[in-house]
């Protein structure tokens, strides 16, 4: 039955069953011989031939997938012939392995993948294969592991799920790590595939003793000096630790981190680095970074686990080994040095004790020792590798982050040196302090015109000053001597950096593009320094504006379309800081003057647009809090170990996309969030500045002076009229300015309140419509409320009218009764004479007087109510109500009452 099911599936996929009929019939004959052959040699020969055909032909693989699995799985179940079991396993491996030399059309199905899918669907087949690992025959275990690896390679998720459901399935695989070397290596490779993104399997392996077995194999193979087996062990170890806090805790509290740190220890005196040793070291450094990450951010104990791992690693002296790999061992490949720097940066990030440990480290042999931070700074300033600069820069970035004491310690060493020392080469500056070396780097381009060293130093200086007003004030006092003192006096460091910014802008070719591929980050990195420096530092803003050309150049940079989007946006941010952090009252340098210059020379709409374009750029939109490195595997290990500097053609592409690696590092999530917050403050403050007048008036109008022979009374009246006119004009101007600034801020976009994908004018129109709608809604609610009140009053008056109609009817009935009684009295008295008539006349007059009095009162009431009804009817008509419809019931009721009266009269008659 299973054979028919498999055949049906393959037939549906491949269409015509008669295609490649020769291969089909040949495979079918071989399978028949395997199943029904009388002689053992015939069955073995048929199995060998089948394996050979399946390994060479796509058509044979398809035919085997259609009809072969049930036959070979039957052989594996019987196990009465060891050679047949070996052959069956080897044939299954061939059926699941793509043929390298064969070419398939783009839309053609891969037979190996289809066969993998067919076999992995059956959980009983996987259980059968795992049971074969207990066989004594070496080749049966070996081919079984190869078959499981092929299944995992092509269908990992399904096989992971199936193995979890098989009792002791993972335990059998772990037992293979204690087998012979070849079997152990195959099992190791199989487990690396099995543990990728499979948390449950990772936990089971750890409880099965995976850590102990992994480190035992690494030690046996020679540590980092070992071969590819050490690489597989470390890949398996990293799979078990990646984003798995519980496994990290178990490793820390059982085996400890010494075994990991020993892998990073360099042995021997030659410090030779083969490609395999490089890969092994990169894998060990990846292990350290995984431990430092602590696990998924969503895990409740992730932060505590991260801090504990950092503490224990530094206590076990991992910093010494990392500094050896990154700084002292210049024989190490670039990839290893970069990975070591990244590990150091992660270790000290947010950990006070580790920051102090790094600050106290010294490198070198006595007497020529220097602080580790100085050595790392020298690498930043002189390395020819962009990747190494970025990695070493990452150390200072994390060292200064929320570490005010460390920033002050570094800033305290910023003491300008004489020109003789400033001109010294970096190789001769072993005795320089950190600050002197940094200032040396900042002044380098003054001598040789090379901005790269100065820009790298500027990056480090921005970290030293970030969010630290004391360091900003300290650096603000620094003045640098000119390369030719006779030509000028010392200039402030801030002014020197603006000069470098202008120099970076001038390094363009005729086509407007960078003449060298490496300088595309010069402008942004200097602008980032200025943005950091001027933030919340009025004295720095004042120093920047002391030189009038600075403001002019910055405005030109914002308007320059040849620069990158990020350069224009950062220049706009510096301009904004000159306005919002400006405490000056000096004419031409105050906040109003800055905003006025932006409005006149750039235009507020264009200015805000520059900030908005930067926010939408790729660098800003792609910034993430922490990007994990790609896991190191067999497939990508060689390429990562052979990391070289940026190629020329790659850098040209980078320039076009505004995506230099240094820019990607510079525009991290923290800086992007800072710029977004700063942009919102700039918008709000420009609106306020533009909406308020300047605090002082420098020119006195001629109208304020008293004319010759003008009387005091006339002068006072004229002054009063002038002041009133000025107040009115000023108020109108303020209103217009406020409206204009708000509209321009909205037009420029940005901030949390802007509408996605819409223009400024559209947002203004939408806001106007929204306000109009709110007003109309309020008016409608008022009308509805008034209508309800009027209807309530109308109903009250209607009820009163009905009551009066009822009273009138009662009065009429009483009068009729009196008339009837009078008539009956007359009938009884007959001819009594004059006395009866007299009595009758008096009674009639008395009743008539009483009736007329009541009727008069009633008519007065009716007149008053009629007036009210007329007024209410007019109001209801204004509100669009049908008055006739409302009064229709009253008329009907009155008519009904009249009808009743008529009926009564008829009955009496």
Secondary structure, DSSP 8 states (H G I E B T S, - for coil): -HHHHHHHHHHHHH--TTTTHHHHHHHHHHHHHHHH-SSHHHHHHHHHHHHHHHHH-HHHHHHHHHHTHHHHHHHHHH---HHHHHHHHHHHHHHTS--SS----TTS--HHHHHHHHHHT-HHHHHHHHHGGG-S-HHHHHHHHHHHHHHHHH-HHHHHHHHHHSTTHHHHHHHGGGS-HHHHHHHHHHHHHHTTT-HHHHHHHHHTTHHHHHHHHHHHHTGGGS-HHHHHHHHHHHHHHTT-HHHHHHHHHTT-SHHHHHHH---SSS----HHHHHHHHHHHHHHHHHHH-S-TTSTTHHHHHHHHHHHHHHTTHHHHHHIIIII-TTS-HHHHHHHHHHHHHHHTT-HHHHHHHHH-EESSTTS-EEHHHHHHHHHHH-S-HHHHHHHHHHHHHHHTT-HHHHHHHHTT-----HHHHTS-GGG-TT--HHHHHHHHHTTHHHH--HHHHHHHHHHHHHHHTT-HHHHHHHHT-EE--SSGGG---EEHHHHHHHHHHHHHH-B-TTSSBSSGGGGGHHHHHHHHHHHHHTT-HHHHHHHHTSHHHHHHHHHHHH-TTS-HHHHHHHHHHHHHHHHT----STTTSHHHHHHHHHHHT-HHHHHHHHHHHHHSHHHHT--S--------TTTHHHHHT-----HHHHHHHHHHT--HHHHHHS-HHHHHHHHHHHHHHHHHHHHHHHS--S------GGGS--TT--HHHHHHHHHHHHHHHHHHHHHHHHHHHHHHHHHHHHH--STTS-TT--HHHHHHHHHHHHHHHHHHHHHHHHHHHHHHHHHHHHHHHHHHHHHHHHHHHHHHHHHHHHHHHHHHHHHHTT--HHHHHHHHHHHHHHHHHHHHHHHHHHHHHHHHHHHHHHHHHHHHHTT--HHHHHHHHHHHHHHHHHHHHHHHHHH-
